[in-house]
Amino acid sequence: MADQSELFQGMTADDVASFLKNAGAKQLHLTKGDYVFMQNDVPECTFILEGGSIVVEHNDAAGKRAIVNVFRNPGTVFGEVYMYTPEASYDYSAYANEDSTVLAIPKAAFSMEGVVLSPVAVNMLRILAAKALFLNKKLLLMASLSIREKLIKFLLIL
């Protein structure tokens, strides 16, 4: 099922299986309401939806809940923004909206150690990840209703 993901585009099924085995990837079977990760958890994996659906949400200090996305398509990659950023924790939570199967690929599988990439390619990955993270935080800010709430979030998250 993982080979449906864009992450493995151009790879054979054997190449994908070998990568997942060497990476120590694990298949997670979730029941409705189980969390894949919680807001403020330290990122340890990138995830690929294999079946079911996953809700990504943000809860603010006042208890306001904002659903950011619902993933339903097998092969969807999520949690990837945090692989190349120095951020210490997730800004969002992700949980199963129904019984779901998710593939968890450890962060170490995306490490630059031992990988032959040009310094420019490595820098580009970091730049893209930083921009995606900035846009995620901006989305949180824009979801605020009042000027006061926006100002507080701006000071806390950006």
N, C-alpha and C positions, 0 to 999 in steps of 0.2 A: 504493500500500500504506500510506503514512503516514496517509492520511485515515481509516484504521481506528482511529487512536489517539484517546483521550479528549482529548488535547491540542488537537485540532482540532475538537472537538464544536461543532456549530452553524455550521461554515464550509463553503462550497461547495468542490468539487474545484479550481475555478479559484483561489479564495482561498488554499487550501492550497499549490497550485503556485506562486503568486505570492509567498507568504510564504517558502517554502523557497528560491526563486531569489534573492530579495532578501537573505535571511539568509546565503547562501553555504553552504547545507547540502550535504553530500557523502554519497554512498552508499558504504559500506565493505563489501567482499566479503572475508569472513574464512574461512580454512580451520580445521579443528579444531585447537585449541591456540593460535590467534592471540589476542593480547590486544587488547581494546578500550581499556582503560587499566590502568595498574599502580598498586598501592598506593603512596602518596606522590607520584604524579604531580600536577602542577598542573592543576586542572579547566579545560578549555577548551571542552567541549561538553556538551550534553544528548543522549541517544541514544534512538532508537526502534528496537525490534526489528522487522524486516520479514519475516524468515524464519530458521529454524534454532532454536538455543537458546544462551543465554548463562548462564554460571555466575558468580555473584558470591561472592568468597571473601575471607577475611582470614587473613593469615599473621602470627603474633606473633614476637617476638624469639627465642623458644626453638624456632622452626620448626614450631609447631603450626598446622595448617591447619583453618580452620572454614568450611564452605560455608554461606553465609548465605541464598542464594536461587538458584533456577534459573528463568530466564524462558524460556517456550516459546510464549507467545501473541503472534502478530503484533499490533503496535500498542502493546506494552508500553513505557512510558517508563522509563528508568533513568539514574542519574547526575544527576538534576535537583535533588537536595537542595543541591548545591553552587553553584547559580546565584545564590542570594540570601544566602549566608552568607560571612563574611569568612575562612572556613577556607582555608588555603593549599594543602592537598593532600587527595587521596582517602584514606579510611580503608580502602578495599577495592580489590581488583583485579577485573576482569571479563574473561572470556575465552570464546571460542567453544567450545562443547561438541561441536559438529559444524559442518560447513560452514554458514555463516550470513551473512545480510545485515543490516546495521545502518545507519540513517540518523544522521549526526552533524550536529547543529545547533549552530553556534558560540555561545558564551556571550553575545557581543555582541547576538544576536537577542533576548535576554531583558533587555537593558539598559533602565533606566528613562528614559534620555535620549530626549527627543522624544515620550514616551508620556504621554498625559494621563490620569493616575490621581490620585485624591485622596491626600493624604498618609496618610490612614488606610488606604487600600488598599495602598499601598507598605509601610507599617509592618506590616500584617497578613501580607503575603508574607514579610517578613523574620522575623516571629515564628514563622510556620508552618515556615519552613525551619530556623530555629534549634532548634525543638522536634523536628523530624524528625532533625536531626543529633544532638541530645542522645540521642534514643532509639536511634539507630544505635550510638552510643558505649556506651550502657548495655547494649545487646545484646552487644557485644564483652566487656564486663566480666562479664556474667552467664554467658557461655560458658566462663569460666575455671573449672577444676575445684577448685583448692585455694584456701584463704584467702590464702596467700602470693601466689599468682598474681593473685588478685583485687585485693589491696592494691597490688601493683606496677602493674597496669594502671590502677587508680584514680588513682594518683599520676602516671602518665604520660599518660593520655588524657582525664581529666575535669577 
